[in-house]
């Protein structure tokens, strides 16, 4: 397999999925098949079991969690966004695994009405308890505005930091050992590269540097737990366990959506991550138009690799935006107003010089080392770069 420098190489797209040279480090073989596809065939597929073997692993894990939770109000916790992956993980945890999860939702100020409705339907339909952690909006707004002014691709770092930090902090405080997530190979086996804004984890060094430069108020209550803390201290020393049940059951996107709709009246979204109004705007408008990166390439490529979408359908879908021009203009104005900016101010940021996280202090070298160790130990099988 060969590769050339991303700045000088001609455009190329994988002949099997739709990943392309907008990932400057992508590698193709002689047949034009990319290294994401090879990684799926060689590392993910052989160890991904959703048949009887997966069922046995799931049953054993469920028994372990139930036993550890005896005498407690809850035996595990699930971060619920209202999107498909976390919603189906909640369904599997309660109905398939027989667990008593506490549902934990972080309200960062950008929920769509559809997401809120989906959460309510699952809570009522499954008879589970929901705890909602509302982030201080003034601090959330200040951090998001700082990241926009920093001109980096990954504008979801503030929200992701709030979501995951809030969840892990709550679990540790209340002695909940098992954290169930909707992370899965079925819809996420193709991980977006760092250049597209997929920064690998909560980096307090990076967040602090950007906020110090562009923020205007102190983050007194904003939840921030560094990736090295929750990956090493929480998991390796305190024994917190991250469980991914969707990797052990048959999980097909369309089937899961239909099942949740039939049982609970759950409503599917037009596309992945549309449960957050800001994420929808950032992934469908800001990133493609400002940086030329399409996260949908990775999302659709995952579905191609797992046999849920044809390459032809993916190419047709990505040839047009998820939101029409009128809707995009409305969302641009909405985001500006919500962040206390004028449309002109946000437009100036949008048209400003693009930067990357490399332009700010960060601990990416340490994070990459950790990712390499996890890959060597077989704990991370996706292509990570």
N, C-alpha and C positions, 0 to 999 in steps of 0.2 A: 504494500500500500504506500502511496506517495502523497506528498503535500508540498505546496509552495507557499511563499510568503503571502498572507492574506491581502496585503495592500496592492500587490502587483499581479496576482493570479487572475486568470479569466473567470468569468462567472460559470459556476457549475452547480447542478442540482442532482441529488441522489436519484438513481434510476429505480429505486425500490420505494423509498419514502419521499418526503419533500424537504428534508433538511438540505441547506445549500451553503454557499460560500459567504453568506452574511455571518456565519460562524467562521472567523478567519483561520481557525485551527482544525477545521474539519478535514478528514482524510478520506480519499476514495480509492477503491481497488481498481484493477484493470477493467472490470465490468461496470464501473461507475457506481458501485454500491458503497455507501458511507460507513464510517466506523461506528456510528450509532447502531446501525442495523447489525453489524458484526458483533458488537457488544451484546445486543439482545440475544442473538443466536447462540453465542458462546458462553455468556456468563449468566444471563437472566433466565432464559427459557429452560435450561437443564435443571435448575434448582427451584423452579416455580411450580408448585404442586397444588392444584385446586380439585383434585380427585379424592379418592379414598384416603390417600396419604395425607393430603392437606386436612381432610376432615378429622383424622386421628390427631394431628398436631393441634388443631383448633380445640378439640374436645379436651386434650390434655392441658392446654393453656387455660381453658375455661375452668377446669377443675382446680387448677392451681390458684387462679384468681379468686374463685368462690371460697376456697379454704382459707386463704389469707384474709378475706374480708369477713369472716365469721365474727358476729358480735358488733360489727360496725354498721353505720347507717348506709354506707356505700362501699362497694368493693373495687371501684375503679372510677376514673373520670374521663370524659370525652369532650373535647373542644368542638362545639357545634356552631357552624356558620350559617346553616340553612342551605348550603350547596349540596351537590349530589354525594360527594365522597364522604363527608362527615355525617350526612343524613343516613346513608346506607350502612356505614359503620355502626351507627347508633342502633339501627334496626337489627343488624346481625348480633350485636352485643346483647340486646334484650331478648330477642326471639330465638336466635340460634344458639347462643352461648349460655343463656339463662343467667345473665349478670344483673347486678343492681347498680348501674352507672349513675353518677351525678353528671348532668349535662351542664357544661360551662360555656357561656357565651361572652365574648368581649365586644362591647358596643363602642366602636371608635368613631361613631358619628356619621358613618356612610352606608348604613344598611339600606337595602332596597325594601320596599313594602313586601315584595315577593319573598325575600329571605325571612323577614319577620313572620310572615304567614306560615312559611314552611316549618319554622322552629315551633310555632304554636301548635301546628297540626301534629308534629311528632311527639311533643310533650304530652298533649292530650291523648293522642292515639295509643301511646305506649305506657301511659301512666307513670311518667318519670318526673323527677324534680329538676328544675332549671335554676341555675344561679347566673345572674347577669352582672358582669363587672363593667361599669361605665367609666371610660377613660375621661380624665379631665379635658374638656374640649379646648380650652384655651392653650393648654400645653400641647395637645395633639395638633392643633392648628399651627402653632408656632413651629413645631418640628417639621411638619409637612411643607410649610412655606420655605423653611430653611433648605430642605432637600431640593425643592424646585429651583431655588436660587443657586444651589450648588451645581446644577446642570448635569447631574449624573443620570445614567439610564434607569437604575432601579429606584423608582419612586414609591415602591411599596414597602421599602425597608421600615419606615415608621409604623405602618399598620402591622406588618409581620412581627415587629418587635413587641408591639402592644399585645397582640394575640398570644404569641408563644410565651412571652415573659409572664403575662398575667396568668396563664394556665399553669405553668410550672411553679410559679411562686405560690399560687393557691394550693396546689397539690402538696407541695412540701410543707406548707404551714399547717395543713390539716391532716398530714400523715397518710395521704393517699399514695400508695406505692405504684399502682398500675395506671399508666396513661395510654388510652386507646386512641389511635389516629386513623384518619381516612387515607393516609398515604398508601399508594398501591402501584403495582407494575402495570395493571390493565390499562389505565389511562395516563400513567406518568412514567413509563419506562424510558422515555426519551427526555432527558433532563436538559433544560435550556442552558446554554453556555453563559459564563460570567459576563461576556461582552454584551449579552442581551439584557443584562440587569438581574440575572439570577445569582445575587450575592449569597454565598454559602453560609447562612447562619447570622445570628445577632452579634455584631461586632461593635462592642461599646466604644472602642477606640475610634472607629470610623464615624459612628453616630455622634460621639462627643465632639469630634473635630469639626464636623459640618455644622453642628448646632452652635458651637462656640463662635464660629465665623459668621454665620448668617442668622442665628436665632436672636430673639429680643427679650425672652423671659426665661427664668430658671425653671428647669423641669423638676419640680419638687415631688410630684406624686407619680409621674409617668413610669410605668413598669419597664425596667431594663435589666435583663439577666443575660450576661455575656455567654456566648456559645461554649466557651471553655468551662464555665461554671456548670451549665446544665448537662453538658456532654461528659465531663470528667467528675466533678464533685457530686452532682445529683445522682448520676447514673452509676458511676464506678464505685464511689465511696458510700453514698447513702442508699444505694440499692433501688433507685427508681427504675422502673422498667417501661420501655416504650413498646407497645404491642400494635401490630398492623394486621388486623383480622381479614381485611379484604384480599390479602395475598394468599389466603388459605381457603377461600370459597370461590365458586364460579361468580365472577363479577364482570358482567357485560353492561356497558353504559345504558343502552336502550332498554334492556330488560330490567335493570335496576330502577330506571326512571319510571317505567310502566308499573313495576311492583309497588313502589312508594305512592304513585298516583292512585292505584287501585285500592290500596289499604288505608291511606291516610288523606287522600286528596292533595298530596304534595304536588307542586307545580315545577316542571323542568325549566331550566334557564336556556336562553338562546346559545350561550357558550360558557365554557369553564370560567370560574371566578366572577361571574356576573352578579353574584350575591352582594358584592360591594360596589357601590356606585362609583367610587373613586378608582378602584381597580379596573372596572369596566372602561372608564375614561382613559386611564393611563395605558392599558394594554391595547385598546382598540383605536385610540387616537394619538395620544402623546408619543408613545414609543415608536410606532410605525412611521409617523410623519416627521418627527424630529430626528430620530436616530436611524430609521430604516430597518428596524428589527421587528419581526413578527413572532410573538410567542405562540401564535396559532400554529406555526410550522412544527414546533415541538409537540403541541397538543395533538394535532392531526397525525403526525408521524407515529406517535404512541399508538393511536387507534389503528393505523395501517399495520404496524408491526404485530399487533395482537389480533388482527383479522376482523376488526370492527368497522373499517372504513376502507374504501378503495382509493388508490392513488389518484384516479381520475376525479373522484368526488372531492378529494382534498384540494386538488389543483383548482377545481371549479370554485370551491368555497373560498379559497384564499385569494382568488382573483378579484374579489370585491370586499369592501369593509363590512363589518358586522352591523354598523350603524350608518344610516344615510346622512347626507351632508346637513340636512336641517336638524336632525337629532344631535349630531355632533356639535353644531353651533350652539344649540341650547345647553348641552352639557358643558361646553367650554365656559359659557356665561355662568352656569350654576356653580361650577367648581371655583371660579374666580370670586364670585360673591360670597360663597361659603368660607373661603379662606381670607375674607376681608381685603380682597384685591379688586381693582378695576379690571375690566376685560383687557384694557390697553396694557396694564402692568403685566398680566399673565401672558399676553401676546409678546411683550418684549422679552420675557424670560424664554418663551418658546423659541423665539428667533435668535436668542443669544448663542454664544459659542458652546458647543458640546464638550463635556468633560467626562472623566471616568473616576471611579473610586481610587485609581492610582494617583490622582491629583491631590489626595488627602491622606493624612496618617491613617493606617489600618494595620490589622494583624493577619492579613490574608496568608502570609507565609506559614504562620502557625496553623491556621485553619486547613490549608492545603496539606500540611504534614499529617494532621489528624485524619483527613480524608484518605490519604495514602495508606495510613495504618489500618483504617477501617476496611479499605479495599483488600489489603493483604490478608486480613483476618476473615474476609468473606462477609463482613457486616454491611458493606455497600457495594452493590453490583451494577448500579447505573454508571454510565460514563460520566465522570466528574471532572469538569474543567471550566 
